[in-house]
């Protein structure tokens, strides 16, 4: 049975990947790199380890010992964790950090990809087994966006692509074609709460892939906490990029959105 490694961050997406990979006959070796990894991972993985993201050498040696030559990195490891909650890095991680020209997401992730490759471990496409979770263009809820919300979606799509091109974030919150919030170090959910509060109800959330998205890491994803943050801040529409965004726990999330009169749609540049 071929093994695949999973470096798991926060959220339910690593569970979705693990289950999908196991259905194809793979044995899944999970290394949870954050404390908040989903409990299902430990219960269902063929092998499971808790190793902080700062212990890079231990992570790589564990995968090699398990005979893993391909891994994927899925789940949130936010910059807040990297900057505030990081344990003392091991020597390998320290050397990697010292080589970085900046601390942008892509710079950090590409350095990790290169470090894994030195030991014969290939980082594979995050969406390898998850493409069914990427909705095609269309409205996913019964409620459709109003004409004004459609204008905000188009405006927000362009704005989100612009910040993505600068490797700042993937999400913007918009109202009346004015940007209320841009995702940065705080992550999507905090961006939504901040932007929704500034918009004072009825704001539109737009999340897209970066213009040159590397599918090995940081593929945009939404799920239950996304909509819960929208409910908390009274946002009205969630628009994601069609065919390029992972939508986790779709049935439950759509039911939650319907109950709170939230529109969810998948759009592209032709919207």
Beta strands, then each sheet from edge to edge (+ up, - down):
strand 1: 3-8
strand 2: 27-32
strand 3: 47-50
strand 4: 70-74
strand 5: 122-123
strand 6: 138-139
strand 7: 171-175
strand 8: 178-182
strand 9: 204-207
strand 10: 221-222
strand 11: 237-241
strand 12: 246-247
strand 13: 263-267
sheet 1: 3+ 2+ 1+ 4+ 5+
sheet 2: 6+ 13- 11- 9- 7+ 8-
sheet 3: 10+ 12+
end
